[in-house]
Amino acid sequence: MRFCGSEVESRFFLAPMAGVTDAPFRAVCERYGAALTYTEMVSARALTYQDEKSGRMLRLPEGHKPCFAQIFGSDPDVMAEGARRALEISGAQGIDINMGCPVSKIVGNGEGSALMRDPKRAEAILRAVVRAVPVPVTVKFRKGFEGGSDTCVEFAKMAEQTGIAALCVHGRTRAQMYTGASDREVVARVKAAVTSIPVIASGDALSARACMEILRETGVDYVMIARGAEGNPFIFRDCLRAAEGLPPERLSCGELLDTLLAHARAMAEWKGERSLVEFRKHGLWYLGRLAGVKPFKVRMSGVSGLEELEALCEEIRKEDPAVKEV
Ligand SMILES: Cc1cc2nc3c(=O)[nH]c(=O)nc-3n(C[C@H](O)[C@H](O)[C@H](O)COP(=O)(O)O)c2cc1C
């Protein structure tokens, strides 16, 4: 099937997550079946300043599956220039615009979900970016800004008219941050209101079962997996199986540890071995799938080198703890 000009293998995408969906993690998820991925969000303004760290976040490895580079900002001209830079650096298959980030620092600058309160500016940004780059442009936003508001349907209709190629709605308001349930009913209303471009759902895609329910109940074209993939890239395999009517494949402790180590090695290679400090949270998420491993978790939270991590995994392997269901 085709999504925004790219061939995608399924309806299951890896969502953008700042501090999480870097190249090594995206590659692990791709291996388990993520059909399309997003980079972490990157500041358009920083890109226009040639900021090195922002640029590094957009480097894509060879042989990657379709990937969209996500940028955030509030000024249409800066966003257009940021999008051009993002594309130049990444060679990504498309540019995604963040209009959903709820973090105060971002919102305070009129960026991320703040744009849902300023649809005129949001529209100007979308039009400017669509004009600026020769690849598909998409946008990700929330149910609304204030608690209880559901401006997303109007927002989606506005966005559809700007020339974007797809949109993604997260069924929580900015006020909810990441708490409470994601509203599937409002996502279904967005899907019904948008007829000319694909709609992606985000929110509470925490298991293959949940992903299948979201697709069925909302009628959306694709579902984006975020927290459900943390320490659990296996969710994509479960989703591919669920789409075939099959139950999840039983995950063994050995496979979990092999994947953890492959992920850590890829991270050390991509960012240098010092990045293992950054890997700790991933390690802890993986160990979250194992029963009775508290002392190992304490050690994981202090791990700082590959050899140390390998030795720790060997000890866990010997104990062969049970793998918890998701
Ligand atoms: C740690 C973290 C970082 C995130 N960073 C981004 C981001 O950079 N861009 C974005 O559009 N959404 C970001 N999100 C939101 C997710 O993409 C997703 O919409 C949200 O987590 C809801 O899905 P879930 O309930 O299945 O986790 C982030 C979420 C988390 C938990």
The ligand as an SDF file (V2000), in Angstrom:
LIG
                    3D

 31 33  0  0  0  0  0  0  0  0999 V2000
    8.5590   10.7220   25.5680 C   0  0  0  0  0  0  0  0  0  0  0  0
    7.6230   11.2270   24.5100 C   0  0  0  0  0  0  0  0  0  0  0  0
    8.0900   12.1030   23.5500 C   0  0  0  0  0  0  0  0  0  0  0  0
    7.2390   12.5730   22.5520 C   0  0  0  0  0  0  0  0  0  0  0  0
    7.7390   13.3990   21.5880 N   0  0  0  0  0  0  0  0  0  0  0  0
    6.9480   13.7800   20.5390 C   0  0  0  0  0  0  0  0  0  0  0  0
    7.4850   14.5180   19.4560 C   0  0  0  0  0  0  0  0  0  0  0  0
    8.6770   14.8360   19.4020 O   0  0  0  0  0  0  0  0  0  0  0  0
    6.6330   14.8670   18.4560 N   0  0  0  0  0  0  0  0  0  0  0  0
    5.3080   14.5200   18.4600 C   0  0  0  0  0  0  0  0  0  0  0  0
    4.5700   14.8580   17.5310 O   0  0  0  0  0  0  0  0  0  0  0  0
    4.7810   13.7940   19.4740 N   0  0  0  0  0  0  0  0  0  0  0  0
    5.5670   13.4050   20.4880 C   0  0  0  0  0  0  0  0  0  0  0  0
    5.0420   12.6090   21.4830 N   0  0  0  0  0  0  0  0  0  0  0  0
    3.6440   12.1760   21.3970 C   0  0  0  0  0  0  0  0  0  0  0  0
    3.4980   10.8060   20.7470 C   0  0  0  0  0  0  0  0  0  0  0  0
    3.9340   10.8280   19.4090 O   0  0  0  0  0  0  0  0  0  0  0  0
    2.0320   10.2950   20.7990 C   0  0  0  0  0  0  0  0  0  0  0  0
    1.2170   11.1450   20.0470 O   0  0  0  0  0  0  0  0  0  0  0  0
    1.5070   10.2200   22.2280 C   0  0  0  0  0  0  0  0  0  0  0  0
    2.4480    9.6190   23.0870 O   0  0  0  0  0  0  0  0  0  0  0  0
    0.1950    9.4540   22.3090 C   0  0  0  0  0  0  0  0  0  0  0  0
    0.3350    8.1120   21.9760 O   0  0  0  0  0  0  0  0  0  0  0  0
    0.3840    6.9240   23.0910 P   0  0  0  0  0  0  0  0  0  0  0  0
   -0.7630    7.2070   24.0590 O   0  0  0  0  0  0  0  0  0  0  0  0
    0.1650    5.6800   22.2690 O   0  0  0  0  0  0  0  0  0  0  0  0
    1.7090    7.0080   23.7480 O   0  0  0  0  0  0  0  0  0  0  0  0
    5.8620   12.1620   22.5170 C   0  0  0  0  0  0  0  0  0  0  0  0
    5.4150   11.2860   23.4960 C   0  0  0  0  0  0  0  0  0  0  0  0
    6.2540   10.8130   24.4800 C   0  0  0  0  0  0  0  0  0  0  0  0
    5.7200    9.8500   25.5030 C   0  0  0  0  0  0  0  0  0  0  0  0
  1  2  1  0
  2  3  1  0
  2 30  2  0
  3  4  2  0
  4  5  1  0
  4 28  1  0
  5  6  2  0
  6  7  1  0
  6 13  1  0
  7  8  2  0
  7  9  1  0
  9 10  1  0
 10 11  2  0
 10 12  1  0
 12 13  2  0
 13 14  1  0
 14 15  1  0
 14 28  1  0
 15 16  1  0
 16 17  1  0
 16 18  1  0
 18 19  1  0
 18 20  1  0
 20 21  1  0
 20 22  1  0
 22 23  1  0
 23 24  1  0
 24 25  2  0
 24 26  1  0
 24 27  1  0
 28 29  2  0
 29 30  1  0
 30 31  1  0
M  END
$$$$
